[in-house]
Amino acid sequence: MRAPAVVLLSGGLDSATVAAIARRDGFDVHALSFRYGQRHAVELDAAAKVAADQGIADHRIVDIDLRAFGGSALTDDTIAVPKNRPIAAETVIPVTYVPARNTIFLSFGLAFAEVLGARDLFVGVNALDYSGYPDCRPEYLAAFEAMAQLATKAGVEGNGVRLHAPLLSLTKADIIRTGTDLGIDYAATVSCYDPDPAGRACGACDACQLRRKGFADAGIADPTRYA
């Protein structure tokens, strides 16, 4: 019998790959997505498609209104999504950072895992290609896992959750090669921060540039629908 695991599934390239890795490693995946007021909410349709393609029977979408706070280009329409800027290691946190987003999402994942009796929680953060987000660093992940041992009934009883970030130190090209080997249809995924009403990628935001470069570096045709 497969052990249950919770996977945070955004509908993007990285989270689709993480779900496939968890399944490959023998887990019964329970996928968790969030409708949080993101301007790229089309990613939720992609998440549903990814879950269906991977045979994930339990896929839940949780509503959280982070537009109540704003503070990010992804949750406040008065803040523009940066386009066509050079992508390099960040020294300044970009405006596409959503305040405390990964902490909020992981907390929901932690609660879901505890209810399921799951000891494994997977997240698709990646620190190597794009290091601007403070909640994508290994130090943050280690701190969250330590907190989880202290803050849950399962943790204090010795059955705490293990936090898995299998993409943390991979390049985007490595991620794409891994997912391709696992049979992922990346055409079903959405990475763009600012897609058009038809769900086509802008091709110019940071996420689109990283995705396009990843496919080029991997030597694999990019199946993304661009506007």
C-alpha positions in Angstrom: 0.0 0.0 0.0 1.3 3.4 -1.0 2.0 5.9 1.8 0.0 9.2 1.4 1.8 12.4 0.6 0.6 16.0 0.1 2.0 17.8 -3.0 1.5 21.5 -3.5 0.3 21.7 -7.1 0.2 25.1 -8.7 -0.2 24.0 -12.2 3.2 25.2 -13.2 6.1 23.3 -14.6 7.9 22.7 -11.3 5.0 21.5 -9.3 3.9 19.1 -12.0 7.4 17.6 -12.0 7.4 17.3 -8.2 4.0 15.5 -8.3 5.5 13.0 -10.8 8.6 12.5 -8.7 6.4 11.8 -5.6 4.4 9.2 -7.6 7.6 7.7 -9.0 8.9 7.3 -5.5 5.9 5.3 -4.4 3.6 7.8 -2.7 -0.1 8.1 -3.0 -0.3 11.8 -4.0 -3.0 14.1 -2.6 -2.7 17.4 -4.5 -3.4 20.8 -3.0 -3.9 24.0 -5.1 -4.8 27.5 -4.1 -7.1 30.1 -5.5 -5.6 33.1 -3.7 -6.5 36.0 -6.0 -3.6 35.5 -8.4 -3.8 37.3 -11.7 -2.7 34.1 -13.4 -5.6 32.0 -12.0 -5.6 30.1 -15.3 -2.9 28.0 -13.6 -5.7 26.2 -11.6 -7.1 24.8 -14.8 -3.6 23.6 -15.6 -3.4 22.0 -12.1 -6.6 20.1 -12.7 -5.3 18.9 -16.0 -1.9 17.8 -14.5 -3.7 16.0 -11.6 -5.9 14.1 -14.1 -3.0 13.3 -16.4 -1.1 11.8 -13.5 -4.0 9.8 -12.1 -4.2 11.9 -8.9 -7.7 11.2 -7.6 -7.6 13.6 -4.7 -7.0 17.1 -5.9 -8.3 19.9 -3.8 -8.5 23.7 -4.5 -8.5 25.9 -1.4 -9.7 29.6 -1.6 -7.5 32.2 0.2 -8.0 35.9 -0.5 -4.5 37.3 -0.6 -5.8 40.3 -2.6 -7.1 41.5 0.8 -3.5 42.5 1.5 -2.0 42.9 -2.1 1.6 43.9 -2.0 2.6 41.9 -5.0 2.2 42.2 -8.8 0.4 38.8 -8.7 -2.3 40.0 -6.3 -2.6 43.7 -7.0 -3.5 45.0 -10.4 -2.0 48.4 -9.7 1.5 46.8 -9.6 2.8 45.8 -13.1 4.4 42.5 -13.8 8.0 43.2 -14.9 8.6 42.3 -18.5 11.8 41.7 -20.6 14.2 42.4 -17.8 17.5 40.5 -17.4 17.2 37.3 -15.4 20.1 36.8 -13.0 20.7 36.0 -9.4 18.6 38.5 -7.5 19.9 41.0 -5.0 16.5 42.7 -4.6 13.3 40.7 -3.9 11.1 41.2 -7.0 7.6 42.7 -7.0 6.2 39.2 -8.0 7.0 38.0 -4.5 3.7 37.4 -2.7 4.2 38.2 1.0 4.4 35.0 3.1 2.8 32.9 0.3 4.9 29.7 0.7 4.5 29.9 4.5 0.7 30.1 4.1 0.6 27.3 1.5 2.9 25.0 3.4 0.8 25.6 6.6 -2.3 24.4 4.7 -0.4 21.5 3.4 0.8 20.6 6.9 -2.7 20.7 8.2 -3.9 18.5 5.3 -1.1 16.0 5.8 -1.9 15.7 9.5 -5.5 15.0 8.8 -4.5 12.3 6.2 -1.9 10.8 8.5 0.7 11.6 5.9 4.3 12.1 6.9 5.5 13.6 3.7 4.8 17.1 2.2 6.3 18.0 -1.2 6.8 21.5 -2.6 8.3 22.6 -5.9 10.5 25.5 -4.8 13.8 26.0 -6.7 16.7 28.2 -5.5 19.2 27.7 -8.2 17.7 29.3 -11.3 16.0 32.2 -9.6 17.0 33.1 -6.0 15.0 36.3 -5.5 12.4 34.7 -3.2 13.3 34.4 0.5 10.8 31.4 0.9 12.6 29.3 -1.7 15.9 29.0 0.3 17.1 25.8 2.0 17.3 27.7 5.3 13.7 28.6 5.1 12.6 25.0 4.3 14.7 23.6 7.2 13.1 26.2 9.6 9.6 25.3 8.4 10.2 21.6 8.9 11.6 22.3 12.4 8.5 24.4 13.2 6.2 21.7 12.0 7.7 19.3 14.6 6.8 21.7 17.4 3.4 23.0 16.1 1.4 19.8 15.4 0.1 16.9 17.3 1.8 14.5 14.9 5.1 16.3 15.4 5.1 16.2 19.2 4.1 12.6 19.2 7.1 11.7 17.0 5.2 11.4 13.7 6.1 14.8 12.2 6.0 15.7 8.6 9.1 15.5 6.4 9.3 18.4 3.9 10.6 17.4 0.4 11.9 19.9 -2.1 13.4 17.7 -4.8 14.0 20.5 -7.3 15.7 22.8 -4.9 19.2 22.6 -6.4 18.3 21.7 -10.0 18.5 24.0 -13.0 15.3 24.5 -15.0 16.8 22.4 -17.8 17.4 19.5 -15.3 13.8 19.8 -14.1 12.5 19.7 -17.6 14.6 16.7 -18.5 13.5 14.9 -15.3 9.8 15.6 -16.0 10.1 14.6 -19.7 11.6 11.2 -18.6 8.6 10.8 -16.3 6.2 11.4 -19.2 4.9 14.9 -18.2 3.0 16.8 -20.8 4.4 20.2 -20.2 1.9 21.7 -22.7 -0.7 21.3 -19.9 1.3 23.4 -17.5 1.1 27.2 -17.0 4.1 29.2 -15.7 3.3 32.8 -16.9 2.6 35.5 -14.4 0.6 37.6 -16.8 -1.3 35.3 -19.3 -3.8 36.8 -21.7 -7.6 36.0 -21.4 -7.1 32.9 -23.5 -4.5 31.6 -21.1 -1.6 32.1 -23.5 1.8 33.0 -21.9 3.1 36.6 -22.3 6.6 35.3 -23.1 8.2 38.3 -21.4 7.8 38.0 -17.6 10.5 36.4 -15.5 8.7 33.1 -15.3 8.3 32.9 -19.1 11.9 33.8 -19.7 13.1 31.1 -17.2 10.8 28.5 -18.8 11.8 29.4 -22.3 15.5 29.2 -21.4 15.0 25.9 -19.6 13.6 24.2 -22.6 16.3 25.7 -24.8 19.1 24.6 -22.4 17.5 21.1 -22.2 17.3 20.8 -26.0 13.6 20.0 -25.8 10.9 21.7 -27.8 9.0 24.3 -25.8 5.3 23.4 -26.0 4.1 26.6 -24.3 1.3 28.6 -26.0 2.5 32.1 -26.3 0.4 35.2 -27.1 
